[in-house]
Amino acid sequence: MLKRHEIQVLRRAGHGQEEVAKLAGVSVRSIRRVEDEVPVSHVDNEAERDKRRIGRPSKAEPFRPFVVAQLAKEPHLLAVEVVRRARLEGYAGGKSALYELIHAIRPRHVRLVTRFEGLPGEFTQHDFGEVDVRFLDGATKRVHFFGSRLKYSRWVEVSVVPNQQVETLVRTMTDHFAAMGGIPLLAVFDRPTTIAKSWGRDGQVTEWNPTFAGVALDLGLGIELCWPHSPEQKGAVENLVKWVKGSFFKQRRFLDEEDLRRQLGEWLAEVNTQRPSRATGVIPAERVKEEQPRLRPLKVAPAELALRIPIAIGPTGVVVHDTHEYSMPPESMGIPGTLYLYRDRVRIVAGRYAATHPRLFGPAAKSTLPEHRAQRVAAAAGKRAKRYMQREHLLEIGREALEYLTELTHRRPQVWIRDIDRLHELLQRHGKEVLRAAFARGLAEQAIGAEYIAHYLETPARLATATQRELPL
């Protein structure tokens, strides 16, 4: 059809038939035939071929009424069975021609794609994303982020996050709800394992992630998951991530991570309060005024959100979570309980026993409360066991304690146990941080013995000066 169009254009421009034949690479006879045709109005070669009935007639075509009748009665009839029945009716052609005819006639069941708009306060959409960012100094880092968007107003919140784990998801989601002014009826997610671990063929979740499910109950939040293998549903959620990548991360340059976070805050202020949404044509800050009265208050403030984790008190009287050890009373050993994980603290409840610790983040860190130290030492059987338990409590202070106690044991192999008694008493009285500074000073001055540590603790001003001079920050 394009060749015909070319010939018609050249002829209208005044070129002779022979000249056009040479330019177009066709015969003069073809030029004359095209001149008699109507002007070209489309370039669909296949449609024109069917219209002109070009080519040898198909042997399957006479059987079109037969195939139509068979598929009308049995729409799901296998093509091989249609071929068998056609042969019984006298069809002598090949299978391919009849298969092509069957494919053209068989009714197609196409799922209708429905685009929906949420009502005020009805939906939020949430998803994780990741992008490789190159900073101005040439360094490259993979940045993880979590995005939330109110469906009706298109108000969006985006946070840079350390990972895509379930705790990060629920805490960032709760922060976003607080920034939006409340929670909607439903939160829409894809189906990551941080939310749904398994589901049946009908799409119904058969096993929820227990941590996520507990937070959803605490917040009073309804959850809606995209149907498995349904891109028309997932698209709206995934488009949030694509939009953040394309509109922010791919458009800007960053000096470092701090600059990235600063620019992200500026960008969010711009898209929420200054720029009309392309979907609605309205600035989200204007439309969110209709939405916020429909949002429900948070039942749990972000700082008070606790993840419930089932635990059991170990035989050493500690609870281990994420490689970190938290002490419990010796009497609670073997009792099952619950660890409530807050942002900055940990609360453990087992039967009638409870303890609250500052949350640990360093690798293999330990937290032992002073009252638990005394109880564990008292519960130890025999003087030797008590001394070694006291030494373990001192070693929890860190590297300075390890080096100091090593020197003490080798310099006083016969009487180090006596020093351990005194040092443990000082630990109970002054705490880990103060004793760590005293150990550092003792190592620096090679003053090895409990009496030197006690002397340092009697002069806290000098100890603080020594700590600033001797301890690395």
C-alpha positions in Angstrom: 0.0 0.0 0.0 2.9 2.4 0.7 4.3 1.5 -2.8 0.9 2.4 -4.3 0.9 5.6 -2.3 4.4 6.4 -3.6 3.3 5.9 -7.2 0.2 8.1 -6.8 2.3 10.9 -5.2 4.9 10.8 -8.0 2.2 10.8 -10.7 0.4 13.8 -9.1 3.7 15.6 -9.0 3.9 15.4 -12.8 6.4 12.6 -13.4 5.9 10.4 -16.4 5.0 6.8 -16.2 8.4 5.5 -17.3 10.2 7.8 -14.9 7.9 6.7 -12.0 8.4 3.1 -12.9 12.2 3.6 -12.7 12.0 5.6 -9.4 9.5 3.1 -7.7 11.2 0.0 -9.1 8.0 -1.4 -10.7 6.8 -2.0 -14.3 5.0 0.6 -16.4 2.0 -1.8 -16.5 1.8 -1.6 -12.7 1.9 2.2 -12.9 -1.0 2.2 -15.3 -3.0 -0.2 -13.0 -2.4 1.9 -9.9 -3.5 5.1 -11.7 -6.9 3.6 -12.1 -7.2 2.8 -8.4 -8.7 5.1 -5.7 -6.2 7.1 -3.7 -4.6 5.1 -0.9 -6.2 5.9 2.5 -4.6 3.2 4.7 -1.4 1.1 4.9 -2.8 -2.2 6.2 -1.5 -4.7 3.6 -3.2 -7.7 5.2 -6.6 -6.0 5.2 -6.3 -5.0 1.6 -5.1 -8.5 0.7 -8.3 -10.0 2.3 -10.4 -7.3 0.6 -9.0 -8.1 -2.9 -9.1 -11.9 -2.2 -5.5 -12.2 -3.3 -4.0 -15.7 -3.1 -5.3 -19.3 -3.6 -8.7 -19.9 -1.9 -8.4 -21.9 1.3 -9.8 -25.5 1.3 -11.1 -24.8 4.8 -13.2 -21.8 3.8 -16.2 -23.9 2.5 -16.4 -25.5 5.9 -16.8 -22.2 7.7 -20.6 -22.7 8.3 -19.8 -26.2 9.7 -17.1 -24.9 12.1 -19.4 -22.0 13.2 -22.2 -24.5 14.0 -19.9 -26.8 16.0 -18.4 -24.0 18.1 -21.8 -22.4 18.7 -23.0 -25.7 20.3 -19.7 -26.5 22.1 -17.6 -23.3 22.5 -14.8 -25.3 24.3 -14.6 -28.1 21.8 -11.0 -29.0 21.1 -9.7 -28.1 17.7 -8.5 -31.7 17.0 -12.1 -32.9 17.5 -13.4 -30.2 15.1 -10.9 -31.5 12.5 -12.0 -35.1 13.0 -15.7 -34.2 12.6 -14.9 -32.0 9.5 -13.1 -35.0 7.9 -16.2 -37.1 8.4 -18.1 -34.4 6.6 -15.7 -34.6 3.6 -12.9 -32.1 4.5 -9.8 -33.1 2.6 -7.5 -30.2 3.3 -4.6 -29.9 5.8 -4.9 -29.4 9.6 -3.2 -26.0 9.6 -5.8 -24.3 7.4 -8.6 -25.7 9.5 -6.9 -24.8 12.8 -6.5 -21.2 11.5 -10.2 -21.0 10.6 -11.2 -22.4 14.1 -9.0 -19.9 15.8 -10.6 -17.0 13.8 -14.1 -18.2 14.6 -13.9 -19.4 18.3 -15.3 -16.8 20.7 -12.7 -15.1 22.8 -13.2 -14.5 26.5 -11.5 -11.2 27.3 -11.4 -9.9 30.8 -12.7 -6.4 31.0 -10.1 -4.0 32.4 -11.7 -1.8 35.0 -10.1 1.4 36.2 -11.5 2.6 39.5 -11.2 5.8 41.4 -11.3 5.6 45.2 -13.7 7.6 47.3 -12.5 10.0 49.9 -10.9 8.1 52.8 -11.4 4.7 51.1 -8.0 3.5 49.8 -4.3 4.0 50.2 -1.7 2.3 48.0 1.6 1.1 49.4 4.7 -0.5 47.9 8.5 -0.8 48.2 10.9 0.3 45.5 14.6 0.4 44.9 16.9 2.3 42.7 20.6 2.7 42.1 21.7 6.2 42.8 25.1 7.7 41.7 26.2 10.6 43.9 28.3 13.5 42.6 31.5 12.0 44.0 31.0 9.0 41.8 29.9 6.6 44.5 26.9 4.4 43.7 24.4 3.0 46.2 21.2 1.0 46.0 18.5 3.1 47.7 15.4 1.4 49.1 12.2 3.5 49.6 8.6 3.0 50.7 5.8 4.9 49.1 2.2 5.5 50.2 -0.5 7.4 48.3 -4.1 8.3 49.1 -6.0 7.1 46.1 -8.6 9.9 46.0 -6.5 13.0 46.6 -3.2 11.6 45.3 -1.4 12.8 48.4 1.9 10.9 48.5 4.4 10.1 51.2 7.8 8.6 50.4 10.6 7.5 52.9 14.1 6.2 52.3 14.3 3.0 54.3 17.2 0.6 55.2 15.6 -2.6 53.9 12.3 -4.1 52.8 11.6 -6.2 55.9 8.2 -6.4 57.7 9.2 -4.2 60.6 10.4 -1.5 58.2 7.1 -1.8 56.3 4.7 -1.5 59.3 6.7 1.3 61.0 7.0 3.4 57.8 3.4 2.8 56.9 2.3 4.0 60.3 4.5 7.1 60.0 2.9 7.8 56.6 -0.6 7.4 58.1 0.3 9.9 60.9 1.6 12.4 58.2 -1.6 12.0 56.2 -3.8 12.7 59.2 -5.3 9.2 59.8 -5.9 5.8 58.2 -8.3 4.8 55.4 -10.8 2.0 55.3 -8.4 -0.2 53.2 -4.7 -0.3 52.4 -3.9 -1.9 49.1 -0.7 -3.9 48.6 0.8 -6.3 46.2 1.5 -9.8 47.6 5.0 -9.7 49.2 5.9 -12.3 51.8 6.1 -9.5 54.3 2.3 -9.5 54.1 1.0 -12.8 52.8 3.0 -16.0 53.0 0.6 -18.2 51.0 -2.8 -18.3 49.4 -5.1 -20.7 47.6 -6.1 -21.0 44.0 -9.0 -18.7 44.6 -6.6 -16.0 45.7 -7.7 -16.0 49.3 -4.8 -15.7 51.8 -4.2 -18.9 53.7 -1.3 -17.7 55.8 -0.6 -14.1 56.8 2.7 -12.8 58.0 1.9 -12.8 61.8 3.9 -9.6 62.5 2.0 -7.7 59.8 -1.3 -9.2 60.8 -0.8 -8.2 64.4 -0.1 -4.5 63.4 -3.1 -4.4 61.1 -5.3 -5.5 64.0 -3.7 -2.9 66.4 -4.3 -0.1 63.9 -7.8 -1.3 62.9 -6.7 -1.3 59.3 -8.4 -3.3 56.5 -6.1 -5.0 54.0 -6.8 -5.5 50.3 -4.3 -7.5 48.2 -4.0 -7.4 44.4 -5.3 -10.6 42.8 -2.5 -13.0 41.8 -1.3 -12.7 38.2 -3.6 -9.7 37.6 -1.5 -6.9 36.1 -4.6 -4.7 35.7 -4.8 -4.6 39.5 -1.1 -4.5 40.3 -0.5 -1.7 37.9 -1.9 1.0 40.1 0.3 0.0 43.0 3.4 -0.5 40.9 2.8 2.8 39.0 3.4 4.5 42.3 7.0 3.2 42.5 7.6 3.9 38.8 6.3 7.5 39.2 8.6 8.1 42.2 11.6 6.7 40.3 10.9 8.6 37.1 9.8 11.9 38.7 12.4 12.2 41.4 15.3 9.7 41.5 16.0 9.7 37.8 15.6 13.5 37.4 17.9 14.8 40.2 21.5 14.7 41.2 22.6 14.2 44.8 25.7 15.2 46.7 25.2 12.5 49.4 22.5 10.6 51.3 21.8 13.6 53.5 21.3 15.8 50.4 19.0 13.0 48.9 16.7 13.1 51.9 16.6 16.9 51.9 15.7 17.0 48.2 13.1 14.3 48.7 11.4 16.4 51.4 11.4 19.4 49.0 10.0 17.3 46.1 7.2 15.9 48.3 6.2 19.4 49.3 6.1 20.4 45.7 4.0 17.5 44.4 1.6 17.6 47.3 1.1 21.4 47.7 2.1 23.1 44.5 1.7 20.9 41.4 -1.7 19.6 40.1 -1.9 15.8 39.8 -2.0 14.6 36.2 -4.7 12.1 37.2 -7.1 14.6 38.7 -6.0 18.0 37.5 -6.2 19.2 41.1 -3.4 20.0 43.6 -3.4 17.1 46.2 -3.4 19.6 49.1 -6.8 20.9 47.9 -8.3 17.5 47.3 -7.0 16.0 50.6 -9.2 18.5 52.5 -12.2 16.4 51.4 -10.4 13.2 52.3 -9.0 13.9 55.8 -12.4 14.1 57.6 -13.1 10.6 56.3 -9.8 9.2 57.7 -9.9 7.5 61.0 -7.6 8.5 63.9 -4.6 6.2 64.5 -5.3 3.8 67.4 -1.6 3.5 68.1 0.9 6.4 67.8 4.0 5.5 65.7 6.3 5.7 68.8 4.0 3.3 70.7 3.7 0.7 68.0 5.0 -2.6 69.2 5.6 -5.8 67.2 4.6 -8.9 69.0 7.2 -11.7 68.8 6.7 -15.1 70.6 9.7 -16.1 72.7 10.8 -18.5 75.4 13.2 -17.7 78.2 16.4 -19.7 77.6 18.3 -21.8 80.2 20.7 -18.9 80.8 17.9 -16.5 81.7 18.1 -14.4 78.5 15.9 -13.8 75.5 17.7 -13.7 72.1 16.2 -11.6 69.4 18.0 -10.8 66.2 21.3 -11.9 67.8 20.8 -9.6 70.8 20.5 -10.9 74.3 18.1 -9.4 76.9 18.1 -10.5 80.5 15.1 -11.8 82.5 14.8 -13.0 86.1 16.3 -16.5 86.6 12.9 -17.7 87.9 11.4 -17.1 84.4 13.6 -19.7 82.7 11.7 -22.0 80.4 8.5 -19.9 80.4 7.0 -18.9 77.0 6.2 -15.3 76.6 6.0 -12.3 74.2 8.6 -9.8 73.2 7.1 -6.4 72.4 9.5 -4.7 70.0 9.3 -0.9 70.0 11.5 1.6 68.0 13.7 2.4 71.0 13.0 -0.3 73.6 12.1 -3.9 74.2 9.5 -5.2 76.7 9.4 -8.8 77.6 6.5 -10.5 79.4 6.6 -14.1 80.4 4.0 -15.2 82.9 4.2 -12.9 85.9 7.6 -11.7 85.0 8.3 -8.6 82.9 11.3 -6.5 81.9 12.0 -3.5 79.8 15.4 -2.9 78.1 16.7 -0.2 75.7 16.7 -1.7 72.2 20.0 -3.0 71.0 21.3 -2.5 67.4 25.0 -3.5 67.5 26.0 -7.0 66.4 25.7 -9.6 69.2 25.1 -6.9 71.9 23.8 -7.8 75.3 21.6 -6.0 77.9 21.5 -7.2 81.5 19.5 -5.2 84.0 21.3 -4.6 87.4 18.5 -6.4 89.3 18.9 -9.4 87.0 22.6 -9.5 87.6 22.1 -9.8 91.4 19.4 -12.4 91.0 21.5 -14.6 88.6 24.5 -14.4 90.8 22.4 -15.4 93.8 20.9 -18.3 91.9 24.2 -19.7 90.8 25.3 -22.8 92.6 28.6 -22.6 94.4 31.2 -19.8 94.9 33.1 -20.7 91.7 30.0 -20.5 89.5 29.0 -17.2 91.1 32.5 -15.7 90.3 32.4 -16.8 86.7 28.9 -15.4 86.3 30.0 -12.1 87.7 32.9 -12.1 85.3 30.5 -12.7 82.4 28.5 -9.7 83.5 31.7 -7.6 83.5 32.6 -8.8 80.0 29.3 -7.6 78.6 30.8 -4.0 79.1 32.9 -4.5 75.9 36.4 -4.6 74.6 37.8 -2.5 77.5 36.5 -5.0 80.0 37.9 -7.9 78.1 41.4 -6.4 78.0 41.4 -5.3 81.6 40.1 -8.6 83.0 42.7 -10.5 80.9 45.5 -8.4 82.4 44.0 -8.8 85.9 43.7 -12.6 85.6 47.3 -13.0 84.4 48.8 -10.6 86.9 46.9 -11.9 89.9 46.2 -15.6 89.1 45.6 -16.5 92.7 43.4 -13.6 93.9 41.6 -12.3 90.7 38.3 -13.8 92.1 38.5 -11.3 95.0 38.8 -8.4 92.5 35.9 -9.8 90.5 33.6 -9.5 93.6 34.6 -5.8 94.0 34.3 -5.0 90.3 30.9 -6.6 90.1 29.7 -4.5 93.0 31.0 -1.3 91.3 29.2 -2.4 88.1 25.9 -2.7 90.0 26.4 0.7 91.6 27.7 2.8 88.7 26.6 1.1 85.5 28.3 -0.1 82.3 29.3 3.2 80.7 31.1 4.6 83.8 32.9 1.3 84.4 34.0 1.1 80.7 35.6 4.6 81.1 37.4 3.4 84.3 38.7 0.3 82.6 40.0 2.4 79.7 41.9 4.6 82.1 43.3 1.7 84.0 44.6 0.2 80.8 46.1 3.5 79.8 47.9 3.8 83.2 48.5 0.1 83.6 46.8 0.3 87.0 45.4 -3.3 87.2 43.2 -4.1 90.2 39.8 -3.5 91.7 41.3 -0.9 94.1 42.4 1.3 91.2 39.0 1.2 89.5 37.3 2.1 92.8 39.7 5.0 93.1 38.9 6.3 89.6 35.2 6.1 90.4 35.7 8.3 93.5 37.0 11.1 91.2 34.4 11.3 88.4 35.6 14.7 87.1 39.1 13.3 86.4 37.6 10.1 85.0 35.5 12.1 82.6 38.6 14.1 81.4 40.5 10.8 81.0 37.6 9.3 79.1 37.5 12.1 76.6 41.3 11.9 76.1 41.6 8.1 76.0 38.4 6.7 74.5 37.8 6.8 70.7 34.5 8.5 69.7 
